[in-house]
Amino acid sequence: MKHLRRVLIAAALATTGLAIAQNKQEQDSTKAEKLDEVLVKAVRVDAKSPITHSNLSKKEIAKRNLGQDIPMLLNFLPSVVTTSDAGAGIGYTGLRVRGVSSQSTNVTINGIPYSDAESLGTFWVNLGDFSSSVENLQLQRGVGTSTNGSSAFGASINILTDAFSREASGEISNSFGSFNSRKHTVKFSTGLMNDHFEIAGRLSNIESDGYVDRASTSLKSYFLQGSYVDDNTLIKAITFGGNNVTYQSWFGIDATTLRENRTFNPAGAYEDENGNQQFYDNEVDDYRQDHYQLHWNERYSNNWSTNVGLNYTYGRGFFEQFREDDDFSTYGLNPLVVDGQIVDETDLVRRRWLDNDYYVFNASANYKDNEIDLIFGTSISHYDGDHFGEVIWARFASQSDIRERYYDGNGRKNDLSAFSKATYKLNDRVKLYGDLQVRNVNYKTSGINSDLSLFLVDKNFTFFNPKAGVTFEYNETNDLYLSYARANREPNRNDFESNPDIKPEQLNDFELGWRHKKGNFTLNVNSYLMLYNEQLVLSGQINDVGAPLRTNSGESYRLGLEIEAVIPVTNQLTLQPNLAVSSNKNRETVRSFDGELQNLGSTDIAFSPNVVAANAIVYQPLKNFQISLLSKFVGEQFMSNTEAQDSKLDSYFTNDLNFIYTIKPNSIFDTVVFTGLVNNIFNQKYVSNGYYFTFDDDFTNPGTIATVEGAGFYPQAGINFLTGVTLTF
């Protein structure tokens, strides 16, 4: 009897010990997760915050991660419109949220600004296969919370890279598809060594010929991180980057060519000595970017924690271009006498270079108890970018020397911001949110630009960006939120080049939302009113390297309603629809046409469709097999702010088929995952982007001025596919 009692006591103690150990492991796991997420806490919001947002997890990203750029993976989120220069989602891609361009979208990686400091754009092509190293991603619509870098005017995208892993692992992923597209990825993690240290990394190579003729892409990239982890400490050293070589396809095609030969690419075209059309084989962007980040997160108690982030980014590369019969004067060259004749033009190949350094220091502290969650911090950055051009070959070289720069300029930008944000629990139902940010920007240029003009800018801006909101939790399944946010944003380099008197833009953003969640059913409804002063809207035009140009629009607004839901129909079938309906208006538009000023009154803002909708029908007949029908509708939109008919993009409706099948062989590999994606299964011929221009012609009829209009279009691919297999071990 005594022996039996001892056995029972020993068993109880063992069970208790096991439970304690499991509980400790769960606590450690929770701590680890929070330690990683603190890297982005200063720029993110939680589920109950009065900020309109959507989250995308690593698991959701993996379903369609077959080589396409990050914008294409965000295509089915509310109010998102994506486009691809090459037509198939690999290479130069972009997105607009609520009609707002990428130059007004803030992007951070681990809290470090990624959007280019000078152009304010985001070049996803420099992040080849970066989605394979993303832990999760948050898209905030509207102004959102205070962030690092330039303010968000339509959206902010906050990316958290891979969390450290406790267990050693490896992954090999390969995918292939239409247009000779392919992706090869190798990942590894050592797991925690000595319970504290982990090293993890990734190497990737993506190649594609593109849907558009010669719109090829070659992306080589890497990601490497070393982590030190303790109960209250996380230190991460991260480096990532890569090289992209992309044949240009931003020239677009006119309406006639769109109908007759939609894949035609005029880039690199010239006539040989016999009058035959040829294409220069190296009309490419060749750019390399390397990032180095160091993050130190420390928890001092259950209430206090801090985070420090350091970043250095080195970018360099060129756009190479063949030019036929260019004037010597364009390059500061003197005319030549050849065989007794004056020669003042020549065929040549030029390179237009960018060489830049970007330094960032972020620091934040967080105090949290049962009633208040307070974060305050600062961000300091310095950008130094050289812009210069070289003629690397010329049929007639005049007095030029090898590696001589025909233009040479520099841009420097200093950005200092400080913020304090707090969420205060007033009672069991009401949470108050406040957010104050002060930001100072100094931008200075020197030298000459690509058209050999002196380009001097010396501007200093100080912005105050307050935000406030309230969340009311009606019951366990429903909450309401209301928020106001103010944002100010400086012009970019292209803005100053096109208009030295360009003004900064201001925005007052009002958001009202309802969130309902019961079991697996979710419904989010929000309305917004975005009131702008001097909004920098897309003009429809592009510059001589394909970058979109913007102009101040006086007073304008965006008014909209967004609805998204997750609807479980059965245990195997789920619907995930979203709908955005909006009105986007310039209050008054004045233009010059045929030599006379015309007041067009209120007009649609360029590239702002009134309806954007998406839906996913997800069917999972087996635990390890899932198939989804992904649908996207984008309403008609204008590429100009004058509602010119020649600038209209027709509405389009596309459907993609996505499947994922997982096998657990219990052998060398933990899992074997087969993934497939058939894009545009009904082979719709559509255009998602383009440009529109006008110019005054006074040569046809002397003494009169006639306005000439024109448009270019970027056709997107018809039915195409990607399929891949991922092995984990």
N, C-alpha and C positions, 0 to 999 in steps of 0.2 A: 504494500500500500504506500509506504514511504517512498519506495523506488518510483512508483507510478506518479506520485505527487511531484517528485523532483523532475521527472521527464516533462510533465505538463508545465511546470514553472519554467524550465529551460526553453521549451517550445514557445511559451508566451513571451519570454524575454527576447528570443531570437526574432519572433514575429514583430515585436515592438521595435527592436533594433533595426530590422529591415524597413519598417514603416518610417522610422526616423531618418534612416539613410535615404529612402526614396523621397521623403519630404524635403530633406536638405538638398538633394539633387535637383528637385523641382524649383526650390528657392534659388539655387545657384543658376539654374537655367533662366529663371525670370530676371535675376540680376544681370546675367550676361546679355540677355536680350535688351534690357533697358540701357546697359552700358553702350551697346552699339547704337541704339536709337538716339542717344543723347547727342550724337554727332550732328543730327539734323533737327533736334528739338527746337532750337532757336528760330528756325524758319518754317516749322511745320505746325499743324493744328491737330487736335484730337477729334474724335467722333462727335462730341457734344459741343464743339466750338461753333460760334455764330459766323463761320466762314464757309462759303460754298466750295466743296472740294470732292474729289474722287481719288481712291487709292487703287493701285495696281500691284499685286503681290508677285513674288518670284514665280510661283506656280502658274499664275495667269499669264505672265510674260512668256513662260516656256512653251505654252501651247502653240504659239505662232512664231517662235524665235528660230527662223530658218535662214536668216541672212539679211532680211529687210531692215532698214534703219528704224530707230526709235519712233519717229513720227508715225510710221505705218502701224506700229504696235499700239499707238494711242488713238487710232482712227475711229474706234467705236465708242469712245467716251463722249459725254454730252457736249454739244457746241463745237466739236473739233472738225476741221476740214483739212485734209492732207493733200500733198501734191508731190510729184516726182519729176525732175527734169528729164531723166532717162526713160520714164514711163512705167517702170516696174518696181519702184520702191527701194532700189539700191543705187547709191551715188548721192547726188545732191537732192535732198528731200526737205520738205518744210511743212509746217502746220500753222493754221490760224485758229484762234479760239475766240468765239463771239465776234468773228470778223476782224479781230485785231492781229496785226502782222507779227512775225517773229521778232522784229526789231523792238517790239513793245512787250515781249514775253521774257520774264526773268527765269533763268535756269541756273540752278546750283547743284553741285556734286559734293556730297558730304558737308553742305553748308558753305562751300567755296564757290564764288561766282564763276560760271562757265561761259555765259554769254560774252562775246567779244567786247572788250571795254571801249573800243573806238567805234566800231560799226554798230554795236549793240545787237548784232545778229547772232544766231546760233548755227554753227556749221557742224551738223550731225555727221557729215561725211568724215570728219576727223576723229570720230568715235566708232570706228568699225567694230562691229560685234560687241559693243559695250553692253548691250542688253544681257549678254551672258555673264556679266559681272555685277548685275544689279540685284540687290536684295529686295527692295521695294521702291515704289515711286508714288509721289503725291502730286496731283494736278489741282491747283487752286484756281478757281475762276473769279474774274474781277480783280480788284486790287489785292485781296488776300491779306495775310499778315505781313508785318515788316520783314524784309529779307535783306540779304547782303547783295551788293551790287546795285544796278539801276532798278528803279521801281517797276513793279508789274502794272501794265495798263490794260491787260485783258486776261492774263493768266501768269502763273508761276509754276514751274516744274521743279520739284525737289527730289533729287535722286540720292538714295543711300546705296553704297556699294556693298559687296558681299560681307556678311557677318562672319566672324571667325567660327571655325568648326572645332568641336571637341574631338571628333573622330577623324582619322586619316581617310582620305578618299581620292578617287581619280575619276575622270570623265573624258570620254572621246566622243565627239559629235561630228557627223558629216551630213551634209545635205546637198541636193542637186535639183536643178529645175530648168524651166524655160530660159531661152536666151543665153544658154550655156552658163547659167548661174550656178555657183557652188560655194559652200562654206565649210571650212575645216577648223575645228576647235579642239584644243587639248587643255584640260584643267587638272589641278591637283591641290591637295591640302595635306599637310603633315599631321593634322590634328594637334591637340595640345600636347607638347612635349614637356615633360617634367611638370605637368599640370599648369603651365604658365605661357609657353611660347608656341606660336603657330606660324608657319610660312605657307602661303597659298599663291597660286598664280594661274595665268591663262595665256595661251598663244593662239592667234586666230589669223586666218587668211580667207578673204572673200573676193571672188572674181565674178564679173558679169559682163556680157556684151551689151546689155541694155535692149529695150524695145525699140528705141529710136536708133537709126543708123549710126554706127561707130560710137555710140554713147557708152563706151566701156568703162568699167570701174575695177580698180585693183586696190584692195584695202588690206594692209598688214598691220596688226595691232597686238598689244600685250597688256597684261595687268599683273602686278606683283605686289603682295602685301605681307608685311611681317607684323605680328601682333604680340603684345605682352598683356596678359590678363591676370588679375588678382581679384579678390572679393570686391574691392572698391576702386580698382584701377583698370583702365583700358588705355593702352598706348598703341597706336597704329602708324606704321610708316608705309605709305602707298605710293607706287609709281605706275603710271599707265600712259599710253599714247600709241602712236603709230604713224604710218605714212599712207597717203592716198594719192593715186595717180588716176585722174578721171578725165576722159575725153569730153570736151565741152559740148553741151547741148542746150545752152540757155538762149540761143538765137531765136528759137521758135520758128513757126511757119505761118504763112498767111492763110486766109480762108480758102482760097482756091487750091493750094497745095494740101491743105487739111482734107479736102474732099477727094483729091486725086492720088495723093501719095503721102499719107499721114505719117510715115516713119522717116521721111526725108529730113536730113540734118545739114543745113548750109554751113556749119562750122568748118573752117579750113579749106573752103572751096577757092579754086583759082583756075586760070586757063594756062595750059602749057604753050610752048612755042608754036604748036600746030592748031591752036584754038580749041583743044579738047579740055573738057572740065576734069580737073583733078582735085584731090583732097589731101591736104597736108597731114601726114601720119602722126604728128606729135602735137596736135592742138589741145594741150592738156593743162590741167592744174596738177602740180607736183608739190605737195605740201606735207610737212612733217610737224607734229606737235607732241611734246613730252611734258607730262605733269608730274610734280613731286609734292606729295602732301604728308604732313606730320600732324597727328591728332593725339591729344592727351586729355582724357576724361578722368576726373577724380571725384569720388563720392566721399565726403568727410563725415557725414552722419545721415540719418534718415531724412534730414531736412535740407542739407546743403550739398551741392555738387557744382563743379566747374568744368568748362571745356575750353581748350585752346587749340586753334588750328593754324597751321602755316602752309603756304603754297608757293611754289615757283613753277611757272609755265614758260616753256621756250618753244616758240613757233617760228618756222622759216620755210619759205617755198616760193614758187613762181607760177605764173600763168604764161605759157609759151604760145605764140601766135604767129602764123604766116600772114604777111601783109603784102598785097599786090599793088604796085604802082603808088607807093606812098610818097608824099612830098618830102624832100630833104628838110624843109623848114620845120616839119613836125618833130624832127630830132636834132634841130640846131646845126644841121650840116650845110656846107656850102655847095653851090652848083659846081659841076665838073664840065670840062670840055673833052668829049670823046669823039675821035675821028672828025674833028672840026665842028661838032654839034654840041650845044649846051644840054647837059643832062641834069635835071633837077628833081627827078623822081626815080624810085627803084623798088624792086621786090626785095623783101627782107624778112628775117625772123627776129622777133623781139621777145624778151622776157620781162615781165613786170613783177617785181619782187615785194614780198613782205618779210620782215625780220623783226621779231618782237619778243620782249620779255615782260612777264607779268608776275608781280609779287603781291601776296595777300596775307594779312594777319587778322584772324578772328579770335575773339575771346568772349565768353559768356559765363554767367553765374546763375544758378537756379536755386531758389528757396521754395520749399513746398511743405505744407502741413494740411490738416483736414479742411481748412477754410480757404487758403490762398495758394496759388501757384504763380510765382513771380520769376521772371527771367529778365535780366538786363545784360547788355553787352555792347560790343563795338566791333567795327570792321574797318580796316585800313588797307588800301590797295594802291599800287603804283604800276602804271603801264608805260612802256617805252617802245614805240614801234617805228621802224624805218620803212619808207616806201621809196623804191627806186626802180629804174628801168635800164635794161641793157639791150643793145642790138648785137646778137650773137652771129648773124650772117647777113650779108647784103650783096646783091648783084653788083652794085656800085657803092663803094664804101666811103667815098669822099675822105674827109680828114679824121674819121672816127678811129679810135684805138680799141684794142681788145679789152674787154671788161670795162670800158668807159661807160659811165652812167649818163644817159641823156636827160634824166630828171632825177632829183634826189630830195626827199623831204622827210620830216620826222613829226610824229605826234606823241605827246605826253599827256597822261591823265592821272590825276591824283583824286582819290575818292575816300572820304572819311565820313563814317556814319556812327551814330550811337542811338540805342533804343532801350526802351523799358516797356515790358508788356506784362499784364497780370490778369489772371482769372480768379475772381473772388466768389465764393459760394455764399450767397446772401442767406439762403435757407435751403431746405431739402428740394425745392423746386426751381429756384432762380439762381442763375450764375451770371455775373457781370464780367465783361471783358473790356480791357482798356489797353491801348498800344500807342506809344509816342515815339516818333523817330525824327532825328535831325540829321540831315545829310548835306555835306559840302563837297562840291565837285569843281575841280580846276582842270581846264582843257586848253592846251597850248600847242600850236603847230609852227613849223618853220620850214624853209626851203621852198622848192617848186613842186607842183603836182604834175600829173601825166600829160596835161596839155601845155606844159612849159609856162604856166602862169605862177606868179608868186602867190603862195597860199599861207596866209598868216591869220591865225585865230588865237585869241587870248581871252578866254571867258571864265568867269567864276560864278557859280550858282550855289545858293544856300536854300535848301528846301526843308519845310516842316510838314511832316506827314502824320497827322493824328488819326486814330481809328478807335471805334467803340462799338460794343454790341452787348446783347443780352440773350440768354437762352432760358426758355421757360419749359420745364419738364412737366407737361400736363399730367402724365401718368407713366407707367412703365413702358408703354408702347409708343407714346407720342411726345414729341417736343417741338417747340416753335423757336425760331431765332430771328433776330433783327440786328442789322449792323450798318454802320456808316464808316467809310474809309476815304481818306484824302490822299492823293498821290500827285507828285510832280516829277517830271522827267526831262532830262536835257536832250537837245538834238544830237545827232551823230555826225561823223565826219562827212558823209555824203550830203547830209542836210546843209551843212555849212558850205560845201563846194557848190551846190546848186543855188543857194541863197544865203549870202553873208549876213542878212538881217533876219534869219530864221529865229523863231521864238521857242522857248520851252513850252511844254504842254502841261495842263492841269486836269485833274479828274476828281469828281466827287461821286462816289459809288455807294448806292443804297441797295441792300439785299434783304429780302424777307423770305423765310423758308419754313417748311414743315417737313419733319422727318418721322416716318412711321415704321416700326419694325415689330413684327409678331411672328415668332418662330422663324421660319426661313423666308417669310414674305417681307419684302422691304419696298417702301415707297418714299421717294424724296421729291418734293416740289419746292421750287424757289422762283421768285421773281426778282428782277433787278432793274435799276434805273441808273445808268452811267451818264453823268452830265460832264461834258468836256468844254474846256476853253483852249483854243488854239491846238486842238488835237492834230498830231502829225499823222495824217491819213495817207495811205498809198495814193499817189497821183495816177498810177497806171503805167507810168514810164519806167524804163530801166536805163542804167548808165552803160558805158562802153565795156563793162566787164559783167553785165547781167544783174547788177545789184538793183533792187527796186528803189525808186525815188519817192520822197514824201514831201508834203506841203502842209502848212498850217491851214486849218479849215474854219477859223473863227469859232463860233458856238456850234456844238453838235451834241448828239445824244444817241445812246443805245438803250432801248427798252425791250425787255424780253421775259419769257417764261420758260423754265427748264423743268422737265419731268423725267425721272428715271426710276426704274422698278426692277425687282427680282421677284418673279411670280412662279412658285412651284406648282405645276399643274398636276403631276403625279410624282412618285418617288424617282422615276426615271426621266421625266420631262420638265424642263424649266425654261421660262421665257425671261429675257432680259432686255426690255425695250427702253429707249430714251428718246425724248423729243425736245427740240428747242425752237420756239417761235419768237421772232423779234422784229422790231422796227429800228432801222439804223439810219439816221438822217443828219445831213448838214443843214443847218437852219437857213442858210443863204449861200448860194453859189453864183459867183460872177466869173464869166470867161470872156476871152476875146475870140471872136469868130468873124472871118472875112473883114478884118480891120475894125470891127465895132465891138464895144462891150455889151454883153448880154447878161441880164440878171435872171437866172433860172429859178430863183426862189429856193424852196426846200428840195433837196435831192438825196437819193440813196448814197450812202458812203460806199466807196469802192470796195470790192471783194467782201461784201457783207450780205450773204443770202438771208432771206427772211425765215427760211425753214431748213433745219438740219435735223435729221432723224436717223436712228440706228436701232437694230434689234438683233438679238442672238437667240436662236432656238437651239437649246442644248439638250441632246438626248443621250442618255447613258444606259444602254440596255444591260451592260455588264460592269462589274466593279472596275475592271481594267480597260474598258473601252468607252470612248466618248466621241460623239460626232456633233458638229455644230454648223448651223446655217447662219452666216453673218451677213446682215443686210445694211445698206447705207444709202440714204437719200439726201441730196444736197439741192436746194432750190436754186432758181436762176439768180444770177448776180451780174453786176456791172464791173468792168475793170477800170472805169473812170468815175469821177464824181459828178459828171455832167449827164449821166444816164444816156450817153450816146449809144445808138443801136448797134453800131459796129463794134462796140466794146462789150456786148452782152455775152456771157457764158450761159449756155442752156443748162437746165436742171439735169441731174442724172441719178440713176438708181442702179446700184451694183450689188451683187451677191457673191459671197465667198463660202467655200465649203472647207471646214477644218476638222481633222480627226486626229486622235491620239490613242495609241494602243500600247499597253505596258505589259511586259513579261518579266516575271521574277524566276530566273532559271535555277537559283540556289547552287550556283557553281562558281566560276571565276567572276562572273558579273553579278552584282546585286540586282540590277534591273537592265532591261533592254527596252527602250522606248522608241516606237515608230510614230513619226509625226508627218502629217500631210496637209497641204494647203492648196486648194484650187481657187485662184482669184478670178473674179468676174466671170462666173460660170455661164452666164447667158451672153457673153461676148459683146457687151455694150461698147459702142464707140463713143467715148466721152472725153471732155477736156476739163481739167480742174483748175487750170491756172493759165496765165498769159500776160500780155502787156498791151497798152494802148498809147498812141502818141498822136500829136498834132504839130504841124509847123506851118508858118505863113509863107506862101509862094507868091512873089511879086514879079516873076519872070514870064509867066505865060501871057499875061495881059499887062503890059507896062502901064503904070499909073494906078493899078488896082492891086488889092491884096486878097488872095484866096487862101482859106485855111484847108490844108490837106490833112486827112485823117488816115490812120492805119492801125492795124492790130496784129499781134503775133499770138500763137496758140501753142500750148504744150500738150500734145495728145498723150493719153494714158493707154496702157496695154489692154488688149482684149483678153480672152481667156488664156490663162497661164498657170503654171503649177510650180510648187516646191515640195520636195519630200526629203525626209531625213531619218537617221537613226542615231540614238544616243546610248552609249554604253557607260554605265556607272559601276564602280568597284571600290 
